[in-house]
Amino acid sequence: MKLNDNKTSQLMIRIGLGIFFFIFGLLKLTQSDWFANNAYKMFYGTVFSTTLIMIIGILQVLIAISFFVNKYTKWSAWIASVFLLSTIIATMPKLLTTFQLPPAAAPPGFLFVAAIPLLFMALSQALKEE
């Protein structure tokens, strides 16, 4: 395997997306109360049930596994793209303040910029030819 071939670059994208979704999926499974009462409430303006948060966590772990084993990646990438796009839309006010540092209690806007390149990574997997 050459280090500069297309298969290697696709593998790197899948590993990166897999790690991201695995970590956030596990966090939702182990800290669903925190996500329901803090992050989701702050960005979506409503409280989600911990059951829904856990279902999202399970989906994210399954997406990660799909990327790791290179099975059903097109479907997983489309679902991942929906998750990432919803994050971008929900955090748009934060994204617009990327270069302003907030009070210590609030997360800085630049943390949410990471969802943008991740969306393009997911779309690259969703749109690739089989």
N, CA, C and O atoms as a Tinker XYZ file with bonds, in Angstrom:
   520  protein
     1  N      0.849000   -1.180000    0.000000    73     2
     2  CA     0.000000    0.000000    0.000000    64     1     3
     3  C      0.891000    1.240000    0.000000    63     2     4     5
     4  O      1.730000    1.431000    0.880000    81     3
     5  N      0.681000    2.069000   -1.012000    73     3     6
     6  CA     1.407000    3.330000   -1.072000    64     5     7
     7  C      0.760000    4.332000   -0.122000    63     6     8     9
     8  O     -0.457000    4.338000    0.060000    81     7
     9  N      1.585000    5.169000    0.474000    73     7    10
    10  CA     1.052000    6.141000    1.429000    64     9    11
    11  C      0.254000    7.257000    0.773000    63    10    12    13
    12  O     -0.475000    7.978000    1.454000    81    11
    13  N      0.381000    7.409000   -0.531000    73    11    14
    14  CA    -0.320000    8.516000   -1.175000    64    13    15
    15  C     -1.456000    8.046000   -2.079000    63    14    16    17
    16  O     -1.961000    8.829000   -2.883000    81    15
    17  N     -1.863000    6.801000   -1.966000    73    15    18
    18  CA    -2.946000    6.349000   -2.827000    64    17    19
    19  C     -4.314000    6.713000   -2.245000    63    18    20    21
    20  O     -4.430000    7.067000   -1.072000    81    19
    21  N     -5.332000    6.621000   -3.079000    73    19    22
    22  CA    -6.684000    7.029000   -2.686000    64    21    23
    23  C     -7.238000    6.163000   -1.559000    63    22    24    25
    24  O     -7.938000    6.668000   -0.681000    81    23
    25  N     -6.933000    4.864000   -1.572000    73    23    26
    26  CA    -7.443000    3.987000   -0.516000    64    25    27
    27  C     -6.910000    4.404000    0.852000    63    26    28    29
    28  O     -7.630000    4.353000    1.849000    81    27
    29  N     -5.657000    4.812000    0.889000    73    27    30
    30  CA    -5.071000    5.249000    2.158000    64    29    31
    31  C     -5.732000    6.530000    2.642000    63    30    32    33
    32  O     -6.030000    6.663000    3.829000    81    31
    33  N     -5.964000    7.472000    1.736000    73    31    34
    34  CA    -6.602000    8.728000    2.161000    64    33    35
    35  C     -8.041000    8.477000    2.611000    63    34    36    37
    36  O     -8.501000    9.096000    3.570000    81    35
    37  N     -8.756000    7.580000    1.935000    73    35    38
    38  CA   -10.112000    7.236000    2.368000    64    37    39
    39  C    -10.097000    6.569000    3.740000    63    38    40    41
    40  O    -10.970000    6.824000    4.570000    81    39
    41  N     -9.103000    5.715000    3.971000    73    39    42
    42  CA    -8.957000    5.066000    5.278000    64    41    43
    43  C     -8.733000    6.106000    6.374000    63    42    44    45
    44  O     -9.330000    6.016000    7.447000    81    43
    45  N     -7.882000    7.086000    6.110000    73    43    46
    46  CA    -7.599000    8.128000    7.106000    64    45    47
    47  C     -8.860000    8.932000    7.421000    63    46    48    49
    48  O     -9.111000    9.266000    8.579000    81    47
    49  N     -9.645000    9.240000    6.402000    73    47    50
    50  CA   -10.898000    9.973000    6.632000    64    49    51
    51  C    -11.845000    9.134000    7.479000    63    50    52    53
    52  O    -12.452000    9.641000    8.422000    81    51
    53  N    -11.974000    7.842000    7.142000    73    51    54
    54  CA   -12.871000    6.972000    7.909000    64    53    55
    55  C    -12.407000    6.815000    9.350000    63    54    56    57
    56  O    -13.230000    6.813000   10.265000    81    55
    57  N    -11.105000    6.683000    9.566000    73    55    58
    58  CA   -10.591000    6.561000   10.940000    64    57    59
    59  C    -10.888000    7.838000   11.725000    63    58    60    61
    60  O    -11.340000    7.773000   12.868000    81    59
    61  N    -10.635000    8.995000   11.116000    73    59    62
    62  CA   -10.903000   10.265000   11.797000    64    61    63
    63  C    -12.364000   10.425000   12.166000    63    62    64    65
    64  O    -12.688000   10.792000   13.295000    81    63
    65  N    -13.249000   10.150000   11.213000    73    63    66
    66  CA   -14.681000   10.231000   11.503000    64    65    67
    67  C    -15.091000    9.194000   12.537000    63    66    68    69
    68  O    -15.902000    9.473000   13.421000    81    67
    69  N    -14.530000    8.003000   12.423000    73    67    70
    70  CA   -14.858000    6.941000   13.373000    64    69    71
    71  C    -14.483000    7.306000   14.793000    63    70    72    73
    72  O    -15.264000    7.095000   15.720000    81    71
    73  N    -13.294000    7.852000   14.968000    73    71    74
    74  CA   -12.853000    8.254000   16.313000    64    73    75
    75  C    -13.790000    9.322000   16.875000    63    74    76    77
    76  O    -14.219000    9.239000   18.026000    81    75
    77  N    -14.101000   10.317000   16.060000    73    75    78
    78  CA   -14.977000   11.399000   16.506000    64    77    79
    79  C    -16.336000   10.858000   16.957000    63    78    80    81
    80  O    -16.788000   11.156000   18.062000    81    79
    81  N    -16.981000   10.069000   16.106000    73    79    82
    82  CA   -18.316000    9.576000   16.447000    64    81    83
    83  C    -18.281000    8.546000   17.566000    63    82    84    85
    84  O    -19.238000    8.448000   18.334000    81    83
    85  N    -17.214000    7.782000   17.676000    73    83    86
    86  CA   -17.095000    6.820000   18.771000    64    85    87
    87  C    -17.014000    7.545000   20.113000    63    86    88    89
    88  O    -17.710000    7.184000   21.062000    81    87
    89  N    -16.165000    8.566000   20.188000    73    87    90
    90  CA   -16.010000    9.322000   21.438000    64    89    91
    91  C    -17.325000    9.997000   21.828000    63    90    92    93
    92  O    -17.768000    9.879000   22.970000    81    91
    93  N    -17.951000   10.706000   20.880000    73    91    94
    94  CA   -19.186000   11.408000   21.225000    64    93    95
    95  C    -20.341000   10.448000   21.472000    63    94    96    97
    96  O    -21.223000   10.745000   22.277000    81    95
    97  N    -20.353000    9.308000   20.798000    73    95    98
    98  CA   -21.373000    8.301000   21.075000    64    97    99
    99  C    -21.230000    7.738000   22.477000    63    98   100   101
   100  O    -22.216000    7.607000   23.202000    81    99
   101  N    -19.993000    7.401000   22.862000    73    99   102
   102  CA   -19.760000    6.890000   24.217000    64   101   103
   103  C    -20.094000    7.931000   25.273000    63   102   104   105
   104  O    -20.651000    7.603000   26.320000    81   103
   105  N    -19.754000    9.186000   24.998000    73   103   106
   106  CA   -20.099000   10.251000   25.948000    64   105   107
   107  C    -21.608000   10.343000   26.141000    63   106   108   109
   108  O    -22.082000   10.525000   27.262000    81   107
   109  N    -22.357000   10.219000   25.062000    73   107   110
   110  CA   -23.821000   10.292000   25.184000    64   109   111
   111  C    -24.371000    9.093000   25.944000    63   110   112   113
   112  O    -25.378000    9.212000   26.642000    81   111
   113  N    -23.723000    7.943000   25.817000    73   111   114
   114  CA   -24.178000    6.753000   26.539000    64   113   115
   115  C    -23.827000    6.813000   28.023000    63   114   116   117
   116  O    -24.565000    6.292000   28.859000    81   115
   117  N    -22.708000    7.444000   28.350000    73   115   118
   118  CA   -22.260000    7.472000   29.748000    64   117   119
   119  C    -22.641000    8.760000   30.472000    63   118   120   121
   120  O    -22.681000    8.783000   31.702000    81   119
   121  N    -22.920000    9.830000   29.732000    73   119   122
   122  CA   -23.240000   11.126000   30.339000    64   121   123
   123  C    -24.515000   11.717000   29.732000    63   122   124   125
   124  O    -24.577000   12.920000   29.475000    81   123
   125  N    -25.519000   10.893000   29.504000    73   123   126
   126  CA   -26.729000   11.361000   28.817000    64   125   127
   127  C    -27.449000   12.471000   29.587000    63   126   128   129
   128  O    -28.026000   13.369000   28.975000    81   127
   129  N    -27.420000   12.421000   30.913000    73   127   130
   130  CA   -28.047000   13.495000   31.707000    64   129   131
   131  C    -27.389000   14.838000   31.432000    63   130   132   133
   132  O    -28.074000   15.848000   31.276000    81   131
   133  N    -26.064000   14.851000   31.373000    73   131   134
   134  CA   -25.347000   16.101000   31.125000    64   133   135
   135  C    -25.714000   16.659000   29.753000    63   134   136   137
   136  O    -25.988000   17.852000   29.623000    81   135
   137  N    -25.721000   15.800000   28.723000    73   135   138
   138  CA   -26.074000   16.268000   27.385000    64   137   139
   139  C    -27.506000   16.797000   27.351000    63   138   140   141
   140  O    -27.766000   17.835000   26.742000    81   139
   141  N    -28.431000   16.096000   27.995000    73   139   142
   142  CA   -29.843000   16.499000   27.976000    64   141   143
   143  C    -30.052000   17.834000   28.676000    63   142   144   145
   144  O    -30.796000   18.681000   28.182000    81   143
   145  N    -29.412000   18.029000   29.810000    73   143   146
   146  CA   -29.671000   19.211000   30.634000    64   145   147
   147  C    -28.713000   20.364000   30.401000    63   146   148   149
   148  O    -28.941000   21.458000   30.917000    81   147
   149  N    -27.664000   20.157000   29.651000    73   147   150
   150  CA   -26.689000   21.219000   29.415000    64   149   151
   151  C    -26.511000   21.509000   27.930000    63   150   152   153
   152  O    -27.065000   22.479000   27.413000    81   151
   153  N    -25.750000   20.681000   27.252000    73   151   154
   154  CA   -25.386000   20.969000   25.861000    64   153   155
   155  C    -26.608000   21.085000   24.948000    63   154   156   157
   156  O    -26.759000   22.081000   24.242000    81   155
   157  N    -27.468000   20.087000   24.957000    73   155   158
   158  CA   -28.619000   20.122000   24.055000    64   157   159
   159  C    -29.588000   21.239000   24.433000    63   158   160   161
   160  O    -30.149000   21.899000   23.559000    81   159
   161  N    -29.781000   21.447000   25.709000    73   159   162
   162  CA   -30.671000   22.524000   26.162000    64   161   163
   163  C    -30.119000   23.878000   25.724000    63   162   164   165
   164  O    -30.873000   24.743000   25.278000    81   163
   165  N    -28.793000   24.062000   25.853000    73   163   166
   166  CA   -28.173000   25.339000   25.509000    64   165   167
   167  C    -28.251000   25.612000   24.007000    63   166   168   169
   168  O    -28.563000   26.733000   23.603000    81   167
   169  N    -27.973000   24.606000   23.172000    73   167   170
   170  CA   -27.860000   24.853000   21.739000    64   169   171
   171  C    -29.146000   24.627000   20.960000    63   170   172   173
   172  O    -29.376000   25.284000   19.945000    81   171
   173  N    -29.981000   23.716000   21.414000    73   171   174
   174  CA   -31.227000   23.454000   20.701000    64   173   175
   175  C    -32.415000   24.143000   21.356000    63   174   176   177
   176  O    -33.509000   24.164000   20.792000    81   175
   177  N    -32.208000   24.708000   22.543000    73   175   178
   178  CA   -33.250000   25.470000   23.213000    64   177   179
   179  C    -34.353000   24.630000   23.826000    63   178   180   181
   180  O    -35.409000   25.155000   24.179000    81   179
   181  N    -34.124000   23.347000   23.953000    73   179   182
   182  CA   -35.124000   22.463000   24.544000    64   181   183
   183  C    -34.421000   21.313000   25.251000    63   182   184   185
   184  O    -33.249000   21.035000   24.994000    81   183
   185  N    -35.137000   20.658000   26.130000    73   183   186
   186  CA   -34.569000   19.515000   26.846000    64   185   187
   187  C    -34.953000   18.243000   26.098000    63   186   188   189
   188  O    -36.130000   18.002000   25.828000    81   187
   189  N    -33.971000   17.450000   25.771000    73   187   190
   190  CA   -34.200000   16.153000   25.140000    64   189   191
   191  C    -34.225000   15.092000   26.232000    63   190   192   193
   192  O    -33.562000   15.241000   27.258000    81   191
   193  N    -34.978000   14.036000   26.020000    73   191   194
   194  CA   -35.001000   12.957000   27.008000    64   193   195
   195  C    -33.665000   12.218000   26.977000    63   194   196   197
   196  O    -33.000000   12.141000   25.945000    81   195
   197  N    -33.296000   11.682000   28.127000    73   195   198
   198  CA   -32.043000   10.920000   28.173000    64   197   199
   199  C    -32.140000    9.678000   27.290000    63   198   200   201
   200  O    -31.127000    9.208000   26.772000    81   199
   201  N    -33.334000    9.148000   27.115000    73   199   202
   202  CA   -33.510000    7.997000   26.220000    64   201   203
   203  C    -33.151000    8.375000   24.788000    63   202   204   205
   204  O    -32.459000    7.624000   24.101000    81   203
   205  N    -33.621000    9.539000   24.336000    73   203   206
   206  CA   -33.285000   10.001000   22.989000    64   205   207
   207  C    -31.782000   10.234000   22.865000    63   206   208   209
   208  O    -31.181000    9.873000   21.854000    81   207
   209  N    -31.177000   10.829000   23.877000    73   207   210
   210  CA   -29.730000   11.063000   23.857000    64   209   211
   211  C    -28.994000    9.727000   23.744000    63   210   212   213
   212  O    -28.018000    9.618000   23.002000    81   211
   213  N    -29.451000    8.725000   24.467000    73   211   214
   214  CA   -28.798000    7.414000   24.416000    64   213   215
   215  C    -28.993000    6.747000   23.052000    63   214   216   217
   216  O    -28.089000    6.067000   22.566000    81   215
   217  N    -30.148000    6.931000   22.437000    73   215   218
   218  CA   -30.370000    6.393000   21.088000    64   217   219
   219  C    -29.415000    7.055000   20.101000    63   218   220   221
   220  O    -28.838000    6.386000   19.243000    81   219
   221  N    -29.251000    8.369000   20.224000    73   219   222
   222  CA   -28.293000    9.086000   19.377000    64   221   223
   223  C    -26.885000    8.549000   19.628000    63   222   224   225
   224  O    -26.122000    8.350000   18.684000    81   223
   225  N    -26.538000    8.313000   20.892000    73   223   226
   226  CA   -25.229000    7.754000   21.231000    64   225   227
   227  C    -25.012000    6.391000   20.600000    63   226   228   229
   228  O    -23.934000    6.112000   20.075000    81   227
   229  N    -26.030000    5.539000   20.649000    73   227   230
   230  CA   -25.921000    4.213000   20.026000    64   229   231
   231  C    -25.719000    4.349000   18.520000    63   230   232   233
   232  O    -24.880000    3.662000   17.938000    81   231
   233  N    -26.494000    5.241000   17.889000    73   231   234
   234  CA   -26.325000    5.479000   16.452000    64   233   235
   235  C    -24.913000    5.958000   16.137000    63   234   236   237
   236  O    -24.314000    5.526000   15.153000    81   235
   237  N    -24.379000    6.850000   16.969000    73   235   238
   238  CA   -23.039000    7.370000   16.724000    64   237   239
   239  C    -21.977000    6.285000   16.881000    63   238   240   241
   240  O    -21.016000    6.251000   16.113000    81   239
   241  N    -22.131000    5.409000   17.852000    73   239   242
   242  CA   -21.188000    4.293000   18.004000    64   241   243
   243  C    -21.292000    3.358000   16.800000    63   242   244   245
   244  O    -20.271000    2.888000   16.298000    81   243
   245  N    -22.506000    3.084000   16.332000    73   243   246
   246  CA   -22.678000    2.236000   15.149000    64   245   247
   247  C    -22.071000    2.881000   13.905000    63   246   248   249
   248  O    -21.476000    2.193000   13.074000    81   247
   249  N    -22.219000    4.197000   13.776000    73   247   250
   250  CA   -21.585000    4.921000   12.671000    64   249   251
   251  C    -20.073000    4.748000   12.747000    63   250   252   253
   252  O    -19.424000    4.476000   11.737000    81   251
   253  N    -19.517000    4.905000   13.938000    73   251   254
   254  CA   -18.069000    4.755000   14.119000    64   253   255
   255  C    -17.613000    3.358000   13.709000    63   254   256   257
   256  O    -16.624000    3.209000   12.992000    81   255
   257  N    -18.327000    2.349000   14.158000    73   255   258
   258  CA   -17.962000    0.970000   13.811000    64   257   259
   259  C    -18.037000    0.774000   12.300000    63   258   260   261
   260  O    -17.175000    0.122000   11.711000    81   259
   261  N    -19.059000    1.333000   11.682000    73   259   262
   262  CA   -19.200000    1.250000   10.232000    64   261   263
   263  C    -17.979000    1.840000    9.526000    63   262   264   265
   264  O    -17.459000    1.249000    8.579000    81   263
   265  N    -17.527000    3.001000    9.988000    73   263   266
   266  CA   -16.341000    3.616000    9.388000    64   265   267
   267  C    -15.095000    2.770000    9.638000    63   266   268   269
   268  O    -14.259000    2.621000    8.747000    81   267
   269  N    -14.966000    2.221000   10.832000    73   267   270
   270  CA   -13.783000    1.418000   11.164000    64   269   271
   271  C    -13.693000    0.148000   10.323000    63   270   272   273
   272  O    -12.607000   -0.225000    9.880000    81   271
   273  N    -14.821000   -0.517000   10.101000    73   271   274
   274  CA   -14.794000   -1.795000    9.369000    64   273   275
   275  C    -15.123000   -1.631000    7.885000    63   274   276   277
   276  O    -15.129000   -2.612000    7.141000    81   275
   277  N    -15.395000   -0.409000    7.453000    73   275   278
   278  CA   -15.653000   -0.092000    6.046000    64   277   279
   279  C    -16.861000   -0.858000    5.493000    63   278   280   281
   280  O    -16.822000   -1.379000    4.378000    81   279
   281  N    -17.906000   -0.916000    6.272000    73   279   282
   282  CA   -19.166000   -1.529000    5.845000    64   281   283
   283  C    -20.287000   -0.510000    6.023000    63   282   284   285
   284  O    -20.369000    0.164000    7.050000    81   283
   285  N    -21.132000   -0.408000    5.032000    73   283   286
   286  CA   -22.268000    0.528000    5.063000    64   285   287
   287  C    -21.815000    1.974000    5.290000    63   286   288   289
   288  O    -22.521000    2.764000    5.917000    81   287
   289  N    -20.648000    2.303000    4.782000    73   287   290
   290  CA   -20.104000    3.644000    5.044000    64   289   291
   291  C    -20.910000    4.748000    4.365000    63   290   292   293
   292  O    -21.003000    5.860000    4.885000    81   291
   293  N    -21.491000    4.445000    3.206000    73   291   294
   294  CA   -22.276000    5.478000    2.516000    64   293   295
   295  C    -23.481000    5.888000    3.368000    63   294   296   297
   296  O    -23.728000    7.079000    3.556000    81   295
   297  N    -24.230000    4.909000    3.884000    73   295   298
   298  CA   -25.371000    5.202000    4.754000    64   297   299
   299  C    -24.916000    5.894000    6.031000    63   298   300   301
   300  O    -25.517000    6.875000    6.468000    81   299
   301  N    -23.861000    5.377000    6.616000    73   299   302
   302  CA   -23.344000    5.974000    7.857000    64   301   303
   303  C    -22.900000    7.405000    7.625000    63   302   304   305
   304  O    -23.119000    8.276000    8.467000    81   303
   305  N    -22.276000    7.646000    6.485000    73   303   306
   306  CA   -21.794000    8.991000    6.181000    64   305   307
   307  C    -22.958000    9.965000    5.995000    63   306   308   309
   308  O    -22.867000   11.122000    6.405000    81   307
   309  N    -24.049000    9.506000    5.381000    73   307   310
   310  CA   -25.219000   10.383000    5.238000    64   309   311
   311  C    -25.817000   10.719000    6.600000    63   310   312   313
   312  O    -26.166000   11.870000    6.865000    81   311
   313  N    -25.935000    9.712000    7.462000    73   311   314
   314  CA   -26.477000    9.954000    8.810000    64   313   315
   315  C    -25.539000   10.874000    9.589000    63   314   316   317
   316  O    -25.991000   11.789000   10.278000    81   315
   317  N    -24.227000   10.627000    9.478000    73   315   318
   318  CA   -23.242000   11.485000   10.140000    64   317   319
   319  C    -23.357000   12.919000    9.634000    63   318   320   321
   320  O    -23.254000   13.865000   10.416000    81   319
   321  N    -23.567000   13.082000    8.340000    73   319   322
   322  CA   -23.708000   14.423000    7.764000    64   321   323
   323  C    -24.917000   15.152000    8.342000    63   322   324   325
   324  O    -24.854000   16.354000    8.600000    81   323
   325  N    -26.009000   14.432000    8.545000    73   323   326
   326  CA   -27.205000   15.040000    9.149000    64   325   327
   327  C    -26.899000   15.477000   10.577000    63   326   328   329
   328  O    -27.261000   16.583000   10.980000    81   327
   329  N    -26.231000   14.608000   11.349000    73   327   330
   330  CA   -25.847000   14.976000   12.717000    64   329   331
   331  C    -24.972000   16.232000   12.712000    63   330   332   333
   332  O    -25.207000   17.165000   13.480000    81   331
   333  N    -23.970000   16.244000   11.846000    73   331   334
   334  CA   -23.030000   17.369000   11.820000    64   333   335
   335  C    -23.704000   18.650000   11.345000    63   334   336   337
   336  O    -23.462000   19.721000   11.901000    81   335
   337  N    -24.545000   18.549000   10.326000    73   335   338
   338  CA   -25.245000   19.740000    9.842000    64   337   339
   339  C    -26.179000   20.296000   10.913000    63   338   340   341
   340  O    -26.287000   21.512000   11.066000    81   339
   341  N    -26.852000   19.423000   11.653000    73   339   342
   342  CA   -27.722000   19.913000   12.730000    64   341   343
   343  C    -26.903000   20.595000   13.819000    63   342   344   345
   344  O    -27.353000   21.573000   14.416000    81   343
   345  N    -25.701000   20.082000   14.078000    73   343   346
   346  CA   -24.812000   20.733000   15.052000    64   345   347
   347  C    -24.393000   22.111000   14.557000    63   346   348   349
   348  O    -24.389000   23.076000   15.322000    81   347
   349  N    -24.043000   22.201000   13.282000    73   347   350
   350  CA   -23.628000   23.493000   12.716000    64   349   351
   351  C    -24.771000   24.498000   12.794000    63   350   352   353
   352  O    -24.564000   25.645000   13.188000    81   351
   353  N    -25.959000   24.078000   12.426000    73   351   354
   354  CA   -27.115000   24.984000   12.477000    64   353   355
   355  C    -27.409000   25.403000   13.917000    63   354   356   357
   356  O    -27.646000   26.581000   14.187000    81   355
   357  N    -27.394000   24.444000   14.838000    73   355   358
   358  CA   -27.710000   24.754000   16.244000    64   357   359
   359  C    -26.664000   25.646000   16.893000    63   358   360   361
   360  O    -26.983000   26.424000   17.792000    81   359
   361  N    -25.426000   25.541000   16.450000    73   359   362
   362  CA   -24.351000   26.331000   17.072000    64   361   363
   363  C    -23.959000   27.543000   16.231000    63   362   364   365
   364  O    -22.928000   28.165000   16.487000    81   363
   365  N    -24.769000   27.883000   15.234000    73   363   366
   366  CA   -24.442000   29.022000   14.374000    64   365   367
   367  C    -24.150000   30.300000   15.167000    63   366   368   369
   368  O    -23.194000   30.997000   14.827000    81   367
   369  N    -24.919000   30.645000   16.202000    73   367   370
   370  CA   -24.555000   31.841000   16.969000    64   369   371
   371  C    -23.140000   31.750000   17.552000    63   370   372   373
   372  O    -22.424000   32.750000   17.601000    81   371
   373  N    -22.740000   30.560000   17.991000    73   371   374
   374  CA   -21.373000   30.389000   18.510000    64   373   375
   375  C    -20.359000   30.499000   17.382000    63   374   376   377
   376  O    -19.302000   31.106000   17.555000    81   375
   377  N    -20.674000   29.916000   16.225000    73   375   378
   378  CA   -19.751000   29.975000   15.091000    64   377   379
   379  C    -19.498000   31.412000   14.651000    63   378   380   381
   380  O    -18.399000   31.755000   14.216000    81   379
   381  N    -20.517000   32.236000   14.768000    73   379   382
   382  CA   -20.374000   33.632000   14.362000    64   381   383
   383  C    -19.512000   34.436000   15.326000    63   382   384   385
   384  O    -19.112000   35.557000   15.014000    81   383
   385  N    -19.223000   33.872000   16.493000    73   383   386
   386  CA   -18.359000   34.553000   17.468000    64   385   387
   387  C    -17.026000   33.820000   17.623000    63   386   388   389
   388  O    -16.417000   33.843000   18.692000    81   387
   389  N    -16.583000   33.175000   16.552000    73   387   390
   390  CA   -15.363000   32.361000   16.600000    64   389   391
   391  C    -14.180000   33.124000   17.173000    63   390   392   393
   392  O    -13.396000   32.551000   17.930000    81   391
   393  N    -14.029000   34.390000   16.837000    73   391   394
   394  CA   -12.846000   35.137000   17.256000    64   393   395
   395  C    -13.067000   35.993000   18.498000    63   394   396   397
   396  O    -12.234000   36.837000   18.828000    81   395
   397  N    -14.178000   35.781000   19.181000    73   395   398
   398  CA   -14.437000   36.479000   20.439000    64   397   399
   399  C    -14.367000   35.472000   21.576000    63   398   400   401
   400  O    -15.046000   34.447000   21.544000    81   399
   401  N    -13.561000   35.755000   22.563000    73   399   402
   402  CA   -13.471000   34.848000   23.703000    64   401   403
   403  C    -14.605000   35.154000   24.676000    63   402   404   405
   404  O    -14.784000   36.304000   25.079000    81   403
   405  N    -15.370000   34.131000   25.055000    73   403   406
   406  CA   -16.522000   34.327000   25.936000    64   405   407
   407  C    -16.101000   34.328000   27.396000    63   406   408   409
   408  O    -14.922000   34.145000   27.701000    81   407
   409  N    -17.049000   34.531000   28.300000    73   407   410
   410  CA   -16.744000   34.371000   29.725000    64   409   411
   411  C    -16.280000   32.938000   29.986000    63   410   412   413
   412  O    -16.557000   32.034000   29.197000    81   411
   413  N    -15.589000   32.744000   31.075000    73   411   414
   414  CA   -15.003000   31.433000   31.386000    64   413   415
   415  C    -16.039000   30.315000   31.456000    63   414   416   417
   416  O    -15.704000   29.162000   31.181000    81   415
   417  N    -17.263000   30.613000   31.808000    73   415   418
   418  CA   -18.288000   29.574000   31.963000    64   417   419
   419  C    -18.843000   29.070000   30.633000    63   418   420   421
   420  O    -19.453000   28.002000   30.589000    81   419
   421  N    -18.643000   29.814000   29.557000    73   419   422
   422  CA   -19.212000   29.432000   28.263000    64   421   423
   423  C    -18.125000   28.887000   27.343000    63   422   424   425
   424  O    -16.985000   29.347000   27.395000    81   423
   425  N    -18.466000   27.910000   26.498000    73   423   426
   426  CA   -17.464000   27.393000   25.563000    64   425   427
   427  C    -17.198000   28.404000   24.454000    63   426   428   429
   428  O    -18.128000   29.055000   23.978000    81   427
   429  N    -15.945000   28.542000   24.038000    73   427   430
   430  CA   -15.620000   29.493000   22.973000    64   429   431
   431  C    -16.150000   29.012000   21.625000    63   430   432   433
   432  O    -16.268000   27.812000   21.381000    81   431
   433  N    -16.464000   29.965000   20.758000    73   431   434
   434  CA   -17.018000   29.641000   19.450000    64   433   435
   435  C    -16.113000   28.796000   18.583000    63   434   436   437
   436  O    -16.598000   28.012000   17.767000    81   435
   437  N    -14.803000   28.939000   18.742000    73   435   438
   438  CA   -13.900000   28.189000   17.869000    64   437   439
   439  C    -13.979000   26.683000   18.079000    63   438   440   441
   440  O    -13.560000   25.923000   17.205000    81   439
   441  N    -14.505000   26.232000   19.217000    73   439   442
   442  CA   -14.671000   24.791000   19.435000    64   441   443
   443  C    -15.669000   24.186000   18.451000    63   442   444   445
   444  O    -15.559000   23.010000   18.103000    81   443
   445  N    -16.626000   24.968000   18.008000    73   443   446
   446  CA   -17.688000   24.460000   17.151000    64   445   447
   447  C    -17.316000   24.485000   15.677000    63   446   448   449
   448  O    -18.012000   23.894000   14.852000    81   447
   449  N    -16.229000   25.162000   15.339000    73   447   450
   450  CA   -15.765000   25.213000   13.955000    64   449   451
   451  C    -15.373000   23.819000   13.471000    63   450   452   453
   452  O    -15.440000   23.546000   12.272000    81   451
   453  N    -14.969000   22.938000   14.374000    73   451   454
   454  CA   -14.543000   21.585000   13.999000    64   453   455
   455  C    -15.640000   20.816000   13.273000    63   454   456   457
   456  O    -15.333000   19.927000   12.479000    81   455
   457  N    -16.889000   21.128000   13.517000    73   455   458
   458  CA   -17.983000   20.415000   12.847000    64   457   459
   459  C    -18.003000   20.684000   11.345000    63   458   460   461
   460  O    -18.504000   19.860000   10.580000    81   459
   461  N    -17.470000   21.816000   10.915000    73   459   462
   462  CA   -17.524000   22.163000    9.489000    64   461   463
   463  C    -16.626000   21.245000    8.659000    63   462   464   465
   464  O    -17.123000   20.638000    7.710000    81   463
   465  N    -15.325000   21.108000    8.966000    73   463   466
   466  CA   -14.527000   20.162000    8.172000    64   465   467
   467  C    -14.985000   18.717000    8.347000    63   466   468   469
   468  O    -14.870000   17.915000    7.421000    81   467
   469  N    -15.502000   18.379000    9.526000    73   467   470
   470  CA   -16.036000   17.028000    9.721000    64   469   471
   471  C    -17.227000   16.772000    8.800000    63   470   472   473
   472  O    -17.380000   15.667000    8.280000    81   471
   473  N    -18.066000   17.777000    8.597000    73   471   474
   474  CA   -19.191000   17.637000    7.672000    64   473   475
   475  C    -18.676000   17.335000    6.267000    63   474   476   477
   476  O    -19.207000   16.457000    5.587000    81   475
   477  N    -17.657000   18.051000    5.834000    73   475   478
   478  CA   -17.110000   17.812000    4.498000    64   477   479
   479  C    -16.443000   16.440000    4.399000    63   478   480   481
   480  O    -16.502000   15.798000    3.350000    81   479
   481  N    -15.812000   15.988000    5.478000    73   479   482
   482  CA   -15.246000   14.633000    5.496000    64   481   483
   483  C    -16.358000   13.597000    5.347000    63   482   484   485
   484  O    -16.230000   12.650000    4.571000    81   483
   485  N    -17.446000   13.779000    6.091000    73   483   486
   486  CA   -18.565000   12.837000    6.011000    64   485   487
   487  C    -19.191000   12.863000    4.615000    63   486   488   489
   488  O    -19.512000   11.815000    4.055000    81   487
   489  N    -19.360000   14.053000    4.063000    73   487   490
   490  CA   -19.925000   14.150000    2.718000    64   489   491
   491  C    -19.018000   13.499000    1.678000    63   490   492   493
   492  O    -19.508000   12.929000    0.703000    81   491
   493  N    -17.705000   13.576000    1.875000    73   491   494
   494  CA   -16.788000   12.920000    0.930000    64   493   495
   495  C    -17.008000   11.417000    0.921000    63   494   496   497
   496  O    -16.841000   10.770000   -0.113000    81   495
   497  N    -17.378000   10.858000    2.059000    73   495   498
   498  CA   -17.671000    9.423000    2.137000    64   497   499
   499  C    -19.059000    9.109000    1.582000    63   498   500   501
   500  O    -19.258000    8.077000    0.942000    81   499
   501  N    -20.011000    9.997000    1.828000    73   499   502
   502  CA   -21.379000    9.774000    1.352000    64   501   503
   503  C    -21.464000    9.863000   -0.169000    63   502   504   505
   504  O    -22.238000    9.136000   -0.793000    81   503
   505  N    -20.680000   10.742000   -0.759000    73   503   506
   506  CA   -20.766000   10.998000   -2.196000    64   505   507
   507  C    -19.785000   10.191000   -3.030000    63   506   508   509
   508  O    -19.823000   10.261000   -4.258000    81   507
   509  N    -18.914000    9.433000   -2.397000    73   507   510
   510  CA   -17.916000    8.688000   -3.180000    64   509   511
   511  C    -18.582000    7.552000   -3.949000    63   510   512   513
   512  O    -19.592000    6.987000   -3.528000    81   511
   513  N    -17.983000    7.245000   -5.074000    73   511   514
   514  CA   -18.485000    6.144000   -5.889000    64   513   515
   515  C    -18.034000    4.837000   -5.279000    63   514   516   517
   516  O    -16.940000    4.736000   -4.723000    81   515
   517  N    -18.883000    3.846000   -5.387000    73   515   518
   518  CA   -18.550000    2.525000   -4.811000    64   517   519
   519  C    -17.541000    1.813000   -5.673000    63   518   520
   520  O    -17.138000    0.694000   -5.355000    81   519
